[in-house]
Amino acid sequence: MLPIVTLGMYFNTSVKHDMYEHAVERNQVLANSIAELIGAHMQQPLLSLRQILLEKKTRLEEWHHQGLLNAVVQQTGFFQSIFLVDRDGQVLDVGVPERLKALRPELLELDFRGHDLFNNQTPRSRPVWSGVSSSIITGNPVISVVLDYDDGMIIGGFSLERLEPIFSGFVGQAQQEVLLLDRQGVVIQSSDPRKGAEALSVSNIPVVQLGMNGEAGTRRYMVGDTDVVGTVSLVPDIGWMVVMQQGYDEVVGMHGHVITTFWLISSLFIIPALGIGIWCSRKMVDILDQLGVLFQAPLEEGTIPAMPKFLTTEFREFWSAGCEAVSKREKRIRMLAEYNADILEAIETLGMETQKLNQQDRALRLKAESMDNLLASIASGIISINEAFEITFCNQRALDILGYANEHHLKGRKIASIMIAMPGQQNKCTRGPGCPFPCDGCEEGHCTATLMDAKGLPIMIDFTANPLTKEDERVGCVILFHPIANELAGVSGLKGA
């Protein structure tokens, strides 16, 4: 009976611990997956804002951004509003939904110098996310994301409704709660809609404090009278936290059923165990009787009394050899189990890293495709040259103007090989006569010149050169140009009319 009871107590403790560890590992994996999904989802509004800034930077003529801001707000559905603000905190333009366009004159009068994320110093290189606040337009909970550029910043008010589909699968699950928190521990979204709507702060919970310190992990704590197990994971690049809470009783809920089953099965062995115990007791009595006869028997001169068979030297040697063999076998089994565990852990880690790299690769490809489409849609030709005046990039419009099939015909060539001046004609420059553009030391300028197309024919162009610098050193420039022959022909036609 004693071995069965001892085994039952050990089994009870071991099963409860294993079930707890399994639940913690499962919740951590689920929290990490939700955090990565949110991180990938939030890259889409950032890409929209970066495209707006790129369009603003690359347009040659005066940039009319109102239509673009409104289009991004209305078509993407990510934002409640987009503000373009200068370094003095004054609103340059604003994009709002169509139903709120009547508020635009009032919004243009706003002063953002009191905004938590306002910056009039050196532009920040990374996007900055705010905590949960009320929208100045609708009053609904909103999170702001800010991107700095040379002359100011662009502020997008992200709509929290876009995150609801991620948490919809957990709504109504009383045994498990999922929370998305900002860096201050305020609820952004929750599987309990009431907490998300109230922007509740849960920064006093131990597992949230762990996440606010920049760590992921699990804590067990009390919420009121409930024993709770909480797991936290961090959203990449943003600093938000995904917290999963589950009652401890639900975590080890199957423990009672397992223990009950164990005792039912163990009870089937009680009667055989009693029989074996009685048999062993009788054998022990027989052995003691033999030992008593051995030590009580008188010794005859020159003889040694025979020992019982179970105490002979051969038996002891056999027993020692058997124990040693069993010990070696168990040691090899333990070493093999540890080796297999290390291999499985390495395989799991490799799989997770591979999945993460694949996700990053897909995101980079999407960004590259979006950038290529954006450059291809620009109406002007773009040519980039390095410090050696060699062509390193040209967009599709530049190829169309010059009559080349692809960029391989231009890459690596000197810019001087396609930039010529007609007899009796000099390239004109707004910086004055004799501008040696492009040459070392030329600053940003607006010029006219003559290029030679793929057939060797001259094309008059109007172009703008923007220097490229790295660590305050000139590394090349970007030339944006368009042919002016068609424009001159149009002007001549108007004069003739």
N, C-alpha and C positions, 0 to 999 in steps of 0.2 A: 504493500500500500504506500509506504513512504516514497519509493521512487516515482510512483505515478503522481502523488501529490506534488512532489518537488518539480517534476517535469511540467505539471499543469501550471504552477506558479511562474516558472520560467517562460513557458509558452504564452501566458497571459501578458507578461511584460514585453516580451519580444514582439508579439503581434501588434500590440498597441503602438509601440515605437515605429515599427516598419510601416504601418498604415499612416501614421503622422508624417513620416519622412516622404512617403510616396505622394501624399496630398500636397505637401509643401513644394515638392519638385514640379508637380503638375501645374499648380497655380503660378509658379515662377515662369515656367515655359509659356503659359497662356498670357501672363502680364507682359512678358518680353515681346510676344507676337503682336499684341494690341499696340504696344509702344512703337514698334517698328512700322506698323500699318499707319498710325497717326503721323509719324515722322515723314513717311512717304507722301501721305495725303496733303500735308502742309507745304510741301515743295511746290505744288501747283500754283497757289496764289503768289508765292515768291517769284516764280517764273513770269507770271503776268506783270508784276510790278517791274521786274528787270527789263522786260520787253518794252515797257513804256519809256523807261529811262534811256534805253538804247535808241529808240525811235527819236526821242528828243535830242540826243547827242548827234545822230547821223543825218538828220534832215538839214538840207542846205538853206531853204527858204525859211521865213518866219514860221515857227512851229505853232500850229493851231491845235492845242491839246485837249480842248474841251470835248470835242466829239470823241476822241480816243478814250478819255477817262470815263465818259458816260457809257461808251460801248463796252469797255471792260467790266464795269459794274453790272450792266444789264445782261450781257451775254454769258459771263462766267458764273454768276451767282455766288461767288465767294465773298463779296464785299457788300457792306451796307453803304459805304462811302469811300472815296479816295480823295485825299487832299494833297496838292502840290504847294509846298511852303518854302519861302526863302530863308536866308540865315538870320533875318530880323524877326522871324515869326509871323510874317504877313502871308496870307493865303493868296497864291498866284492863280489858282484855279481849283475847281472841285468837280468831282463826278458823283452823281446820285442817281437812284432809280427814277424812271420816268414819272412815277406818281408823286415824287417829291421835288420835281424840278422848280416848283414855285418858291422853294426855300433857298435857291441858289444865291440870290442877292444878299440875303442875310448871312449865309455861310461865308461869303467872300469877305465879310467884315470881321471875321473871327481873328483873334490874336493867339497864337500857339506858344508864346513864350512861357506860359505857365504849365504847359503840357509836361507830364513826367518824362517823356522820351525826347523832349526838344534838345537840340544840340547846335550851338553856334560856334563850336571849336573845329578842330581837325575832323574831317569826315570819317566816320567809323567804317571799317572794311566789311563788317558782318551785319546781317539784319538783327534788329533788336525787337523782342516781343514784350508787350506789356502784360500786366495782370488783368483780371476781369474787372470791367468798369461798365457804366451805363453809356449807351450811345447818345451823343449830343444831338442826334437827328431824331431817332425813334424812341430812345429811352430803354431799349432792350439791352440785355447783357451783350457785351462786345469785347473783342480782344484786338488791340492795335499792333500792327507790325510796321516798322520804320526802316527805310533804306536811305542812306545818305548819298548825295552826289556833290559835285564841286560847289554848286551855287545854293544848295538847300537840301531838302529831303522830301520824300514822298511817303505819306502815311495812309495805310489801308486799314479800314475798320472791318475785321474779319467777322463774318456771321457765324455764330455758334450752332445754328441749325444745320450747317453742313456736316457736323460731327455726329448728329443723331443716328444715322444708319449704322455706324460702327457699334453703338451701344444697344441698338434695338433688339439684338438677340439675347440680351441679358435682362431685359425688362420683365418683371413678373417673377423672377427667380428669388424666392424668399431666402434660400439657403446660401446664396452667393451674391455679393454686391461688388460692382465695378465702378471706380471713381477716376475721373481725369482731373488733376489739380494743377494750378499754376505754381510758380516758384515760391509763392507765399503761403501755399496750402489752401487756397480758395478753390471750391468746386467749380470746374468749368462745365463738365458734363457728367452724368451719372446714370446708372441703370435704374435709379429711383428718380423719376422726373422732378420730384419736389425739391430735392437738394440742388439740382442744376439750376432750377428757376430762381431759387433764393440766393445763389452765390454764397453758399454757406462756407465758413472757414473751419477746417478740421486740423489746423496746425498743431494742436495739442496731442494728437494721437501719436504714440511712439513710432509706428512704422512710417508715418508722414515726416516726422522729425529726422528719421534715418534718410529718407529721400531728399529732404532739404539740405542735408550735409553732403549730397552728391553720391550716395551709396545706394545700391540695390540689395534687397534681402528680405528676411521674414522676421516678424516679431509676434509674440503672443501676449495679449493684454486684455483688460476688462473694459467693456463699454456698458456702463450702467451695471446691471447684474448679469450680463452675458459674457462668457469666456470666448474671446475672438482670436482667430489666427489671421494676420494681415501680411500681405506680400506687396512690395513696391518695386517698380521698374521705371527707368528714366527714358523719356522720349529723346532720341538723338538730336543734337544741334539746337534744341529749343529749351531744354531744362524743365519741361513739364514732367509730371509724375502720373503713372498709372498704378492705382492701388486696388487690390482684390481683397475683400474681407469675407471670411466664412467662419461660422460658429465652430468651436472646437468639438462639440458633440457631433456635428455633421461630418467633420474631418475624420473622426474615428467611429463613425456611426455603425459600421459593420463589425466592429470589434466584439460586441456582445453576442452576435449570432455565431461568430467563429468560435468563441470560448464555449458557448453552449454545445455546439457540435462536438468540440474536443472532449468535453466531459461525457457526452453520450457515448462516444466511441470508446473512451477509456473505461467506462463501466463494463463493457463487454469483456475486458481483460482482467477484471477483479477476481473472478472465480478461478481462472487458470493460474493467476498469480498466487492465490492462496494455496492451490495444490502444489505448485512448484516450491513455495516456501516450506510447506510441511515436508516435502521430499528432501529438500536441502537440510532441514533440521535433523532428520533421521540419519542422513549420511554423516553429518557432523558428529552425532552421537557415536556412530560406529568408529569413526576415526579416533575420537577421544578414548574409546574403549581399547583400541589397538595400541595407542600410546601408553595407556596405563599398564597393559600387559607387558609392553616392551621394557619399561623402567622398573617394574616390580619383579620381573623374572630373574632368578639367581644366575650369575655368570660362571661358566665352567672354565677351568684353566686352559689357556691357549685357544679359546674360541671367541668369536665375535658374534653377538646375536644378530640375526637378519633383520634389517629395517623394513618397515612396510613399503610396499611398492611405490606409493605416492610420495615417499620421502627419499627415494634413491637418488644418486648423483645423476644418472641418466635423465631422470624426470626433471630435475632442476635445470640441467643444461638445455634440455628440450624447451622447457618453459622460457628460459632467458632468451634463447635464439628466436622463439616465436614472438616475444614481446619486442625485441629489437627490430625484427622484420616489419611488424605492424607499425612501429614508430616511424621507420623510414618511409613506408608507404604513405602514411598520413602526412608526413612532411612534404613529400613530392606532390600530393594532391593539393595541399595548401598553396605551394608555390605555383602550380599550374592555374589554380583559381585566381590568384593575384595577377598572374601574367595575362590571363584572359580578360580580367576586369580592366587592366590598363589598356589593352588593345581596344576593347569596346568603348572606353572613354575617349581614346584618341580618334576612333572612327566617328563618334558622335560629334566631337569638336570639329573635325575636318568637315563633316557635313554641314554644320551650322556656319562655319566660315565660308564654305563654298556658296551656300545659299545667300549669305550677306554680300559676297562679291558679285554674284549674279544680279542681285537687286541693284547694287551700285552701278554695275555695267549698263543695265537697262535704263537707269535714270540718266546716266551720262549720254547714252545714245539718243534718248529723247531730247535732251537739251541741245545736243549737236544738230539733230535734225531740225529742231525749232529755230536755232540760230541760222542754219543754212537757208531755211525757207524765208526767214526775215531778211537776210542779206540779198537773196535772189529777188525779193519783191520790191526792193528800193529802186526808184526810177533812175538814179544816177549810177554811172560806172564808178567802181572802187578799185584802186590799185594800191597795194602796200609794198614799200621798199625798205630794205635794211640799211645799216650804216655804210655798206659797200655799194649802195645804189643798185642793188639787184632786186628784181621783182620777186616777192615772196607770196603774194596772194592777189587774186582778181576775181570779182563776182561775175555772175552770168551776164549782167547788163554791159559790163566792160568788154566781155568777149563778143557780145552782139554788135557793139559799136565798132570794134576793131576787126570784126569778120573772122575770128578764130573759132575753131570747133570746140576746143577745150583749153583749160588753163596750162596744160603741159607745154604748149607752144610759147608761153610767155614766162613761166617760172624760171628763175635763174638768169634771165637776160638783164643786161644793163638798161636802165630806164632811158639812157641816151640813145639806145639803138632804135627806139620807136618815137622819140621826141625830136622833131626837126623844125627848122624855120624855112619858110619859102623865100626864094630870091627877092631881095629888096624888102623883106618883111622881117620884123623882129617881134619876138614874144613880148606881149604887153603885160605889165604887172602893176597892181595898185600901189606897190611900194616904191614906185619910181622907175625911171629908165635904167637899163643895165642890170636888172635883177638876174643873178646867175642861177635861178632856180631850175632844177633841183641841185643844190650843191651843199657842201658842208657849211653849217652856220646859218642857213636860211631859216627864218622864223615863219610863223603862220602867215599865209598871204593868199590873195585872190588874184588869179592870173588868167591870161589867155595864151594859148600855145597851139602848135600844130603837131599832130601825131600822124604816124604812118601806119595804115592798116595792113592787113594780111596780104593785100594785092600790091602794096607799095604806093598806094594813093594817099594824098594828104587829107587830113580831117582837122578842121579848126575846132578847138574845144575851149570851153570856159571851165576852169578848175580851181579848187581850193586845196591847199596843202596844210595838213595838221601834223606837227611833229610828234613823234613817239619818244617818250623818255622813260628811263629806268634808273632809279636811284640818282636823279638829277643829271643823268648823262644821256645824250642823244643816241638813240639806237635805230632811228629810221623815221619814216613819216607815212601818212596815209593821204592819198590823192583821191578826191571825189570830183568827177568831171562829167560833162554832157556836151554833145556837139552843138555848136551855135550856127551851123550852116542853115538848118531848118528855121531857126529863129530869125536869121537875117533875111531869109527868103520870105518869111511871113511879114516882116516889117516892110520890105520892099513892095509886097503886094498891097499892103494897106495904103502906102504912099501913092501907088499908082491908082488905086480906087479913089 
